[in-house]
């Protein structure tokens, strides 16, 4: 950048480095400059949207994701980002549309599938949630969040044995809400035992 202050690619690469270091404000500044200088390319704008999202600047992130989709309508990452932003804003219908679009654009897009499962669960579309979460677990059996989300769905439909199995898998894979899950399992196992003895 010192040698060539109008080198958009250099600003982009520096923005990515700051993003990796979680220095999001500096990353945003560099990526905005890259977007100005490299207006025809999508990656600087996509990463700018991600960095804005990580800072909680949801409305600004949405604007940038939309601009990416105007340029490349089949951009799975941009649809995923819009889905994530909609979910943050509690707009489940929009989140569902965008996560579904992300999966449509990029087959076996695991993060989008796991998030879509969570959206289906919140919309009380339990069969759809179970189907997509089982599919995501079949793709990657080390995804703790997929097991957790599936456990939540099974608990809601009162398939407690399956819920317990999913939660145990999530714990084994070091899911961050381990203590909470252990308590859930204890309560469910006690409930099952009590009802079996009647």
Phi, psi and omega in degrees: 000320178299318181288325183217090185296352180251021180273095182302322182296323179295317177299319180299310182298321179293320177300320179294319178299315178297322179298315179299326180276001182063026173265076194290327179295314178296320179299315180302315181301313182292319182290326175298319178295319179297320179298317179300314187277335184237051189300338182278346184259151188270325190301318178300318181291320179299315180290327174299315179301316181297317181294320176298316179300316182295337178270001180081012178272069192295314182299318178294320179299316180302315179303315183291319178299319180297322179294324177298315183293328174300321181281316182226089186302335182263021181285104184298321182296321180292319177296320177299314180300317177296321177298317180296316179297317179298320178297318177299326181272009179064023178264084188293324181298314180293318179301316179300312181302314185288319178294321177298319179295319179299317180292324178295320182284330184223101183301142179060036178281096192300310182301320180294321180294317180295317178294322179298321176301318179294322179294313178303317181300315181291334177273003181063030175264070191296316179300320179295319180298314180299314182300311185289327181286323175296319179299317181292324177292322177297330178283324182211105184278009179250014183268100184299322184292325178297316178296317179299309182300320179293322176300319179300316181295312180299323178297319181293326180268009174066030171262077192293324179300316180293321179299314180300315180300317180295315180297321178296321176296317179300317179297314180301331180266016174065041175298140191292342180261044187303310184300317179299319181291322178300316179297318178301314182299315180302314181295316181293319180296322178295319180297314181298315181299315181297317182285332177287333183276353181280000000 
